[in-house]
């Protein structure tokens, strides 16, 4: 059986909602966090005074409840602000991820279209990559003021650098035979770029976007510590300033969960749009 016929048959077998049905819960994904929580609870029962600064599991849970439901009636700076912080951080992450990825893909395709452009842009990109992204935060504040502007700018900038390198590498790794075959079949240079090169490079590009998503959370939290007055980074930093380690740990865990969920959503989208890549890898030639 040929690869093409195998892929066609397997696609025909799919039904709407196959992505949700294909999601399987890994026992380790549940068991490991549960074991860590249990170990945390046991450590709270046996801890000595030397570790009194480390928050207990109960104090972190109480902090979460107050953060979400305002059980302290506004006595804490974070009381009842969870939804505001969640929407603020998620919108900045998604905005920076989308803007940075679109800019990176556009420039990556332009580099392939105009080779001279790579010689102009690559030295600049390689010089900017080692510089800490938060080093530009003071300039972003001067340009955009406090608020969403500098946080979104820094996040977009960081995602762009990460995704751009992956886009260029993925495009260059597309076999030349594919491009030559497209040209031999009468496709124009633009058609080869959009219908041959870009689809072949999509798995690598999406892998870069997945890395960029985690990087977006990292940069955003640092930006929110200094440039905005809402968001997970703001709560984390103020928890540190007030020596509320329970707030710090609650914010850290919340960021980790949100980052994990963001990654899972990207993986689901990749599976739905790039299922052909998995089919080719598993096809019996």
C-alpha positions in Angstrom: 0.0 0.0 0.0 1.3 3.4 -0.9 1.9 6.2 1.6 -0.8 8.4 -0.1 -3.5 5.8 0.0 -2.7 4.9 3.6 -3.0 8.5 4.6 -6.3 8.9 2.7 -7.9 5.8 4.3 -6.8 6.8 7.8 -8.1 10.4 7.3 -11.5 8.9 6.1 -11.7 6.9 9.3 -11.6 10.0 11.5 -14.8 11.6 12.8 -15.5 15.0 14.3 -14.1 15.2 17.8 -11.3 12.7 17.3 -8.9 15.0 19.0 -10.9 15.0 22.3 -11.3 11.2 22.1 -7.6 10.8 21.5 -6.6 12.7 24.6 -5.4 10.2 27.2 -4.6 10.9 30.8 -1.1 9.7 31.6 -1.1 8.1 35.1 2.2 9.8 35.8 0.7 13.2 35.0 -1.7 12.7 37.9 0.4 10.4 40.1 3.5 12.5 40.3 1.8 15.8 41.4 -0.3 13.9 43.8 2.8 12.3 45.3 4.5 15.7 45.6 1.4 17.1 47.4 1.3 14.2 49.8 5.0 14.6 50.5 4.4 18.3 51.1 1.6 17.5 53.5 3.7 15.0 55.4 6.6 17.4 55.6 4.3 20.0 57.1 3.5 17.5 59.9 7.1 16.8 60.7 8.9 20.0 59.9 11.2 21.7 62.3 11.4 25.4 63.2 14.3 25.9 60.8 11.8 25.6 57.9 9.1 27.8 59.4 9.5 30.4 56.6 8.4 27.8 54.0 4.6 28.0 53.6 2.5 25.0 54.5 0.1 23.3 52.1 -2.8 24.6 54.1 -1.6 28.2 54.0 -1.2 28.1 50.2 -4.6 26.6 49.7 -6.1 29.3 52.0 -4.2 31.9 49.9 -5.7 30.5 46.7 -9.2 30.6 48.2 -8.8 34.2 49.2 -7.3 35.1 45.9 -10.3 33.6 44.0 -13.2 34.2 46.4 -12.1 37.1 48.6 -12.8 35.3 51.8 -10.8 37.9 53.8 -13.2 40.7 52.6 -10.4 42.6 50.9 -7.8 42.5 53.7 -5.1 41.4 51.4 -3.8 43.1 48.3 -4.6 40.0 46.2 -8.1 39.3 47.7 -10.6 38.5 45.0 -8.4 39.6 42.1 -7.7 36.2 40.6 -9.9 36.6 37.5 -8.5 40.0 36.8 -5.0 38.7 37.1 -5.8 35.6 35.0 -7.4 37.6 32.2 -4.5 40.2 32.2 -1.7 37.6 32.1 -3.4 35.3 29.6 -4.3 38.2 27.2 -0.7 39.4 27.3 0.8 35.9 26.8 -1.6 35.1 23.9 -1.1 38.6 22.3 2.6 38.4 22.5 2.7 34.8 21.2 0.5 35.6 18.2 2.2 38.9 17.3 5.7 37.5 17.8 4.9 34.3 15.9 3.3 36.1 12.9 6.3 38.5 12.7 8.8 35.6 12.9 7.0 33.6 10.2 6.6 36.6 7.9 10.3 37.5 8.2 11.4 33.9 7.9 9.5 33.5 4.6 10.8 36.9 3.4 14.4 35.6 4.1 13.8 32.7 1.8 12.3 34.9 -0.8 15.1 37.5 -0.7 18.3 35.8 0.4 20.1 39.1 0.8 17.6 39.9 3.6 19.0 37.1 5.8 22.5 38.6 5.5 21.1 41.9 6.8 18.9 40.6 9.6 20.7 37.5 10.9 23.7 39.4 12.5 21.2 41.7 14.2 19.1 38.8 15.5 22.1 36.9 16.7 23.4 40.0 18.6 20.0 40.6 20.2 19.4 37.0 21.3 22.0 36.9 24.2 20.8 40.2 25.6 18.3 39.6 28.5 14.9 40.6 27.2 14.1 42.5 30.4 17.0 44.8 29.7 14.7 46.5 27.3 12.0 47.0 29.8 13.0 50.5 31.0 13.0 51.6 27.3 9.6 50.0 26.8 8.3 51.9 29.9 9.6 55.2 28.5 8.0 54.5 25.1 4.6 53.0 26.2 4.3 54.1 29.9 3.2 51.7 32.6 0.5 49.2 31.8 -0.1 46.7 29.0 2.2 48.4 26.5 5.7 47.5 27.9 4.6 44.0 29.0 3.2 43.2 25.6 6.2 44.7 23.8 8.7 42.6 25.8 6.7 39.4 25.4 6.3 39.9 21.6 10.0 40.7 21.2 11.1 37.6 23.2 8.7 35.3 21.3 9.8 36.7 17.9 13.5 36.0 18.6 12.7 32.4 19.7 10.3 31.5 16.9 12.3 33.3 14.1 15.3 31.1 14.6 13.1 28.0 14.5 11.3 29.2 11.4 14.5 29.9 9.4 15.9 26.5 10.4 12.7 24.6 9.5 12.5 26.3 6.1 16.1 25.6 5.3 15.7 22.0 6.3 13.0 21.4 3.7 14.6 19.1 1.1 15.6 20.9 -2.1 14.1 18.0 -4.1 10.6 19.2 -3.0 11.2 22.7 -4.2 12.7 21.4 -7.5 9.7 19.0 -8.0 7.3 22.0 -7.6 9.2 24.1 -10.1 9.3 21.1 -12.6 5.5 20.8 -12.3 5.1 24.4 -13.4 4.6 26.2 -10.1 5.9 29.7 -9.7 8.4 30.7 -7.1 5.6 32.1 -4.9 3.5 28.9 -5.2 6.4 26.7 -4.3 7.0 28.9 -1.2 3.4 28.9 0.0 2.2 25.4 -1.1 5.4 23.3 -0.8 8.0 24.9 1.5 5.7 26.4 4.1 3.6 23.2 4.7 6.7 21.1 4.8 8.2 23.4 7.4 5.1 23.7 9.5 5.9 20.9 12.1 9.2 22.6 12.9 7.6 26.0 13.0 4.8 24.8 15.4 7.5 23.3 17.6 9.1 26.8 17.7 5.8 28.3 18.7 5.4 25.8 21.5 8.8 26.8 22.8 7.9 30.5 22.4 4.7 30.0 24.5 6.7 28.8 27.5 9.2 31.6 26.9 6.3 34.1 26.7 5.2 33.2 30.3 8.8 33.6 31.5 9.3 37.1 30.0 5.8 38.3 30.9 6.1 37.4 34.6 9.3 39.4 34.8 7.7 42.4 33.0 4.6 42.2 35.2 6.8 42.5 38.3 7.8 46.0 37.4 5.6 47.5 34.7 1.9 46.7 35.5 -0.4 46.6 38.5 -2.3 43.4 37.7 -1.3 39.9 36.6 0.4 36.9 38.1 3.8 38.5 38.1 2.5 41.5 40.0 1.0 39.2 42.7 4.2 37.2 42.9 6.4 40.2 43.3 4.2 41.9 45.9 4.0 38.7 47.8 7.8 38.7 48.0 7.8 42.4 49.1 5.4 41.6 51.9 7.3 38.4 52.8 4.1 36.4 52.1 5.7 33.2 50.9 2.3 31.5 50.7 1.4 34.1 48.1 4.6 33.6 46.2 4.2 29.8 46.1 0.5 30.1 45.1 1.5 32.5 42.3 4.3 30.2 41.2 2.1 27.1 41.0 -0.6 29.1 39.2 1.8 30.2 36.6 3.1 26.7 36.1 -0.5 25.3 35.7 -1.4 28.0 33.2 1.8 27.4 31.2 1.1 23.7 31.1 -2.5 24.3 29.9 -1.2 26.7 27.2 1.2 24.1 26.0 -1.6 21.5 25.9 -3.8 23.7 23.8 -1.0 24.3 21.3 -0.4 20.5 21.1 -4.0 19.8 20.5 -4.1 22.4 17.7 -0.9 20.8 16.2 -2.5 17.4 16.3 -5.7 18.7 14.6 -3.9 20.7 11.8 -0.7 18.6 11.3 -2.1 15.1 11.7 -0.7 14.3 8.2 2.9 14.6 9.7 2.1 11.9 12.2 0.5 9.8 9.5 3.6 10.0 7.3 5.9 9.1 10.2 3.8 6.0 11.0 2.9 4.9 7.5 4.1 1.5 6.3 6.0 2.2 3.1 
